């Protein structure tokens, strides 16, 4: 039972990861309509932003904005962008295994992660020591 749920979740994550890569590559295409580019930029910004329309800590409805906004925006992009453009990008992404969302970002991403954690831990230590009232 757990393996079945895990496989379904893994396949779902792989599918959406692939769709995000398609959206990034579609955004780079100079021939897509400006409205599509704007919607793709908005969608990717929303996905990677830590800010939500409705905060996730609110029970039940906190995640519903994610479940509604992301599929609706993908649907709208699919309606506005010519289907042959989307299919061309999907074919290009499927044919080129070197296309990756964060290709070559490994050291940079690690450095930024360490820097953010260092700042966060330093701020937490300062707060615990009582320095939060001085700022």
C-alpha positions in Angstrom: 0.0 0.0 0.0 2.7 2.5 1.0 4.8 1.5 -2.1 1.8 2.2 -4.3 1.3 5.6 -2.8 5.0 6.4 -3.0 5.1 5.4 -6.7 2.1 7.5 -7.5 3.5 10.5 -5.7 6.9 10.0 -7.4 5.3 9.9 -10.8 3.2 13.0 -10.0 6.4 14.9 -8.9 8.3 13.8 -12.0 5.4 15.0 -14.3 5.2 18.4 -12.7 8.9 18.8 -12.6 8.9 18.1 -16.4 6.1 20.7 -16.8 8.1 23.3 -14.9 11.1 22.7 -17.2 8.8 23.0 -20.2 7.5 26.3 -18.8 11.1 27.6 -18.3 12.1 26.6 -21.8 8.8 28.1 -23.2 9.6 31.4 -21.4 13.0 31.5 -23.2 11.4 31.1 -26.6 11.2 34.6 -28.3 8.2 33.7 -30.4 5.6 33.1 -27.7 2.9 35.8 -27.1 3.7 38.4 -24.4 0.7 37.5 -22.4 1.9 33.8 -22.2 5.4 35.0 -21.2 3.8 37.2 -18.4 1.7 34.3 -17.2 4.7 31.9 -17.2 6.8 34.4 -15.3 3.9 34.9 -12.8 3.5 31.1 -12.4 7.2 30.4 -11.9 7.5 33.3 -9.5 4.6 32.0 -7.5 5.9 28.4 -7.5 9.4 29.5 -6.3 8.3 32.3 -3.9 7.9 31.6 -0.2 4.9 34.0 -0.2 1.4 32.6 -0.7 -1.9 34.2 -1.4 -3.2 32.4 1.6 -0.6 31.3 4.2 -0.1 27.6 4.4 -0.3 27.5 8.2 -4.0 28.2 8.0 -5.7 24.8 8.3 -7.3 23.3 5.2 -7.6 26.4 3.0 -3.9 27.3 3.3 -3.0 24.8 0.5 -6.1 25.3 -1.6 -4.6 28.4 -3.3 -1.7 26.3 -4.5 -4.0 23.6 -5.8 -6.2 26.1 -7.6 -3.8 28.8 -8.8 -1.1 26.6 -10.4 -3.4 24.3 -12.5 -5.6 27.3 -13.5 -2.6 29.2 -14.7 -1.2 26.2 -16.6 -4.6 25.8 -18.2 -4.7 29.5 -19.1 -1.2 29.3 -20.6 -2.3 26.3 -22.6 -5.2 28.2 -24.0 -3.3 31.3 -24.9 -0.1 29.8 -26.3 -0.4 28.0 -29.7 -0.4 24.2 -29.1 2.3 23.6 -31.7 4.7 25.8 -29.7 4.1 24.0 -26.5 4.4 20.6 -28.2 7.7 21.7 -29.9 9.2 22.7 -26.6 8.0 19.4 -25.0 9.6 17.5 -27.8 12.8 19.5 -27.5 12.9 18.9 -23.7 12.2 15.2 -24.1 14.9 14.8 -26.8 17.6 16.7 -24.9 18.5 15.0 -21.6 20.9 17.9 -20.8 18.1 20.3 -20.2 17.7 20.6 -16.5 16.1 23.2 -14.3 19.2 24.0 -12.2 21.9 22.6 -14.4 25.3 23.9 -13.3 23.8 25.6 -10.2 25.0 23.0 -7.7 27.9 25.0 -6.1 26.0 28.3 -6.4 22.9 26.8 -4.9 24.9 25.2 -2.1 26.6 28.5 -1.3 23.4 30.5 -1.2 21.8 27.8 1.0 24.7 27.9 3.5 24.6 31.7 3.5 20.9 31.8 4.2 21.1 29.2 6.9 24.1 31.1 8.5 22.1 34.4 8.5 19.0 32.6 9.9 20.9 30.9 12.7 22.8 34.1 13.5 19.5 36.0 13.8 18.0 33.3 16.0 21.0 33.3 18.3 20.8 37.2 18.5 17.1 37.0 19.3 17.7 34.3 22.0 20.4 36.5 23.5 17.9 39.4 23.7 19.3 41.7 21.0 16.0 41.8 19.1 14.8 44.9 20.9 17.8 46.9 19.5 16.8 46.6 15.9 
